Amino acid sequence: MKFARNMIVTSGILVLAVAIFDGCAPKRYSDGIYAEVTTNKGLIVLRLEFEKTPMTTANFVGLAEGTIKNAAFPKGIPYFNGTTWHRVVPGHVIQCGIPKSDKAKDPGYQFPNEIHPDLNHGRAGMVNMANGGPHTNGSQWCITLGDRSYLDGDYNVFGRVVEGMDVVFSIVQDDDVQNIKIVRVGKAARKFRPTTESFQKMVEEAKVRVKDADEKKRRDENEMIAKNWPNAVAAENGLKYIIMAEGKGKIPAPGAKLKIAYSGKTLSGKSFVSTAEAGKPYWREKPELFDFEVGKSKVNPGFDTSVAQMKKGEKRLVIVPSDQAYGTGGFYAGQREGEKRFVISPNTILVYEVELLDILR
């Protein structure tokens, strides 16, 4: 009997050992919600921040499990299964989430941004929602491939990779997402079961918060402009200006070629200057001269309109409202090696000091 018991224990140890070496031992996670993303390159495990970003996580989980009504599939059909990594930018992100459906290529709805101060893009392996501007989130999501902290505040971070970063780095464009399995560990996680109704309620509540926040932002911005530039003259399309130094002659005719330089800032104090590259903004100490052709060159609509009204030698302060600046898309300068990417966030008012140095014809 003693021998038999030893054999049983030994057999149990052997079975466990075989299971471990075969990679068949069950995964053990701490309390939370996880997404096991099976790709053709291997497994990627995401930990989802359902308590900090409940709306964004509900969208992802609800689509993954087929519990949220969408335009691509009937209820019960997993949305992400069979999708591809349709965008892969080395050092930046891998992106997927376009459904393999004949009915629609998006879920048929959009939901607001949900930015949590504890979550950022500061390293590889962070999971965020792709969007086409503030509050246009749908089903496309990304995993960062490095520090992309310049995206903070503009994109919903709702999770991170906890297993499979080697797989993440091996992904190339058109690799497959074969399926996504949601794993819940712990009481709170098990209760998190998104439905169409619960998700829509979160979205409607978020829209109210967004509206209130936007109205407060506009009031604060208007008060700041009135306080700092009380003598600014109102012009078309919400533009305002102050002539800091008078110019001479006539305003340039359409097609005239100008030499211009500017320095600029946002109302929050972020500074930038013109570059010789078509006047695109960037951070550096001194502005660069650039060529501008009236009616053809495009910095942004408000800037272009203002320059066309200036005279040779004139220096003008111009306040450009966000919809006449870079709008909901913002501005993203090209990545320069060894430097943090320069970004002007969406919906940002810009204040320029523009100088028209010469009119060539």
Secondary structure in CASP SS format (residue, H / E / C, confidence):
PFRMAT SS
TARGET T0000
AUTHOR 0000-0000-0000
METHOD secondary structure of the structure
MODEL  1
M C 1.00
K H 1.00
F H 1.00
A H 1.00
R H 1.00
N H 1.00
M H 1.00
I H 1.00
V H 1.00
T H 1.00
S H 1.00
G H 1.00
I H 1.00
L H 1.00
V H 1.00
L H 1.00
A H 1.00
V H 1.00
A H 1.00
I H 1.00
F H 1.00
D C 1.00
G C 1.00
C C 1.00
A C 1.00
P C 1.00
K C 1.00
R C 1.00
Y C 1.00
S C 1.00
D C 1.00
G E 1.00
I E 1.00
Y E 1.00
A E 1.00
E E 1.00
V E 1.00
T E 1.00
T E 1.00
N C 1.00
K C 1.00
G E 1.00
L E 1.00
I E 1.00
V E 1.00
L E 1.00
R E 1.00
L E 1.00
E C 1.00
F C 1.00
E C 1.00
K C 1.00
T C 1.00
P H 1.00
M H 1.00
T H 1.00
T H 1.00
A H 1.00
N H 1.00
F H 1.00
V H 1.00
G H 1.00
L H 1.00
A H 1.00
E H 1.00
G C 1.00
T C 1.00
I C 1.00
K C 1.00
N C 1.00
A C 1.00
A C 1.00
F C 1.00
P C 1.00
K C 1.00
G C 1.00
I C 1.00
P C 1.00
Y C 1.00
F C 1.00
N C 1.00
G C 1.00
T E 1.00
T E 1.00
W C 1.00
H C 1.00
R E 1.00
V E 1.00
V E 1.00
P C 1.00
G C 1.00
H C 1.00
V E 1.00
I E 1.00
Q E 1.00
C E 1.00
G C 1.00
I C 1.00
P C 1.00
K C 1.00
S C 1.00
D C 1.00
K C 1.00
A C 1.00
K C 1.00
D C 1.00
P C 1.00
G C 1.00
Y C 1.00
Q C 1.00
F E 1.00
P C 1.00
N C 1.00
E C 1.00
I C 1.00
H C 1.00
P C 1.00
D C 1.00
L C 1.00
N C 1.00
H C 1.00
G C 1.00
R C 1.00
A C 1.00
G C 1.00
M E 1.00
V E 1.00
N E 1.00
M E 1.00
A C 1.00
N C 1.00
G C 1.00
G C 1.00
P C 1.00
H C 1.00
T C 1.00
N E 1.00
G C 1.00
S C 1.00
Q C 1.00
W E 1.00
C E 1.00
I E 1.00
T E 1.00
L C 1.00
G C 1.00
D C 1.00
R C 1.00
S H 1.00
Y H 1.00
L H 1.00
D C 1.00
G C 1.00
D C 1.00
Y C 1.00
N C 1.00
V E 1.00
F E 1.00
G E 1.00
R E 1.00
V E 1.00
V E 1.00
E E 1.00
G C 1.00
M H 1.00
D H 1.00
V H 1.00
V H 1.00
F H 1.00
S H 1.00
I C 1.00
V C 1.00
Q C 1.00
D C 1.00
D C 1.00
D E 1.00
V E 1.00
Q E 1.00
N E 1.00
I E 1.00
K E 1.00
I E 1.00
V E 1.00
R E 1.00
V E 1.00
G C 1.00
K H 1.00
A H 1.00
A H 1.00
R H 1.00
K H 1.00
F C 1.00
R C 1.00
P C 1.00
T C 1.00
T H 1.00
E H 1.00
S H 1.00
F H 1.00
Q H 1.00
K H 1.00
M H 1.00
V H 1.00
E H 1.00
E H 1.00
A H 1.00
K H 1.00
V H 1.00
R H 1.00
V H 1.00
K H 1.00
D H 1.00
A H 1.00
D H 1.00
E H 1.00
K H 1.00
K H 1.00
R H 1.00
R H 1.00
D H 1.00
E H 1.00
N H 1.00
E H 1.00
M H 1.00
I H 1.00
A H 1.00
K H 1.00
N H 1.00
W C 1.00
P C 1.00
N C 1.00
A C 1.00
V E 1.00
A E 1.00
A C 1.00
E H 1.00
N H 1.00
G H 1.00
L C 1.00
K E 1.00
Y E 1.00
I E 1.00
I E 1.00
M E 1.00
A E 1.00
E C 1.00
G C 1.00
K E 1.00
G C 1.00
K C 1.00
I C 1.00
P C 1.00
A C 1.00
P C 1.00
G C 1.00
A C 1.00
K E 1.00
L E 1.00
K E 1.00
I E 1.00
A E 1.00
Y E 1.00
S E 1.00
G E 1.00
K E 1.00
T E 1.00
L C 1.00
S C 1.00
G C 1.00
K C 1.00
S E 1.00
F E 1.00
V E 1.00
S E 1.00
T C 1.00
A C 1.00
E C 1.00
A C 1.00
G C 1.00
K C 1.00
P E 1.00
Y E 1.00
W C 1.00
R C 1.00
E C 1.00
K C 1.00
P C 1.00
E C 1.00
L C 1.00
F E 1.00
D E 1.00
F E 1.00
E E 1.00
V C 1.00
G C 1.00
K C 1.00
S C 1.00
K C 1.00
V C 1.00
N C 1.00
P H 1.00
G H 1.00
F H 1.00
D H 1.00
T H 1.00
S H 1.00
V H 1.00
A C 1.00
Q C 1.00
M C 1.00
K C 1.00
K E 1.00
G C 1.00
E C 1.00
K E 1.00
R E 1.00
L E 1.00
V E 1.00
I E 1.00
V E 1.00
P C 1.00
S H 1.00
D H 1.00
Q H 1.00
A C 1.00
Y C 1.00
G H 1.00
T H 1.00
G H 1.00
G C 1.00
F E 1.00
Y E 1.00
A C 1.00
G C 1.00
Q C 1.00
R C 1.00
E C 1.00
G C 1.00
E C 1.00
K C 1.00
R C 1.00
F C 1.00
V E 1.00
I E 1.00
S C 1.00
P C 1.00
N C 1.00
T C 1.00
I C 1.00
L E 1.00
V E 1.00
Y E 1.00
E E 1.00
V E 1.00
E E 1.00
L E 1.00
L E 1.00
D E 1.00
I E 1.00
L C 1.00
R C 1.00
END
